[in-house]
């Protein structure tokens, strides 16, 4: 029932997604009466600048809801517009919303979710360069967006190689394109160093923060309430990978190449689980590739009963994690 609505009816899909997102958001507001920004967020420079203390609790919650909705929209836009899945599939947005709220009940707005908007923009510019003769502006924009994303969430430095992996997958080697991507990537850092210099601050502040973040490697911390959510998501991912290996990565060359990029991105995002000590952040770091892959797989399951059963299992595991984050259980 749920799967059929989200992949066959555009208007109903939008209504269902809005109801789910707003319902989860309202519950978060009711159960979270205060907002105390984590002081450790100062390494996420732009996030700390905009959201550290200037905004009220309600304003931060409203921005959080808008950020989640924008991320869900852009994930679905990329999945459909870049031909990863068929046109009426809103399941990637559904998964993105649930993954987002699986870790946003304790804090009003995670820096990763803000950074995701720029990562998605970088992916769009990269994939949009496919089979274009002149695409230097797209490569500069991709590098610029990824650089800005790392200033909102410093651990996203780990996924910067996806820029160059995507270039290898999508296009023949051209040193100008690689240089333009690198220039776009370094522009935010250059501007930040200039501002530090003008403000009589240490121009190597970002380097020191990056070095500190890299040396904070540790094994992931997993709550007992998170295990079922992790297992169900892992099983769905395994099913999706076996489906791709058995049926192929798509009938079009562009679809195949795009899915290869998403899988590489998933591999890089999994590394971030070793940088984040919070026990409800393991899957959140992989939110973009997981939402696209799982949404595409569930939509491709021909038997709706099986697809709905898999989705209900995922929803049940999410409810446990969400209630735990809210402090209900």
Secondary structure, 3 states (H helix, E strand, C coil): CHHHHHHHCHHHHHHHHHHHHHHHHHHHHHHCCCCCCCHHHHHCHHHHHHHCCCCCHHHHHHHHHHHHHHHHHHHHHHHHHCCCCCCCCCHHHHHHHHHHHCCCCCCCCCHHHHHHHHHHHHHHHHHHCCCCCCCHHHHHHHHHHHHHHHHHCHHHHHHCCHHHHHHHHHCCCCHHHHHHHHHHHHHHHHHHHHHHHHCCCCCCHHHHHHHHHHCCCCCCCCCCCCHHHHHHHHHHHHHHHHHHHHHCCCCCHHHHHHHHHHHHHHHHHHHHHHCCCCCCCCCHHHHHHHHHHHHHHHHHCCCHHHHHHHHHHHHHHHHHHHHHHHCCC
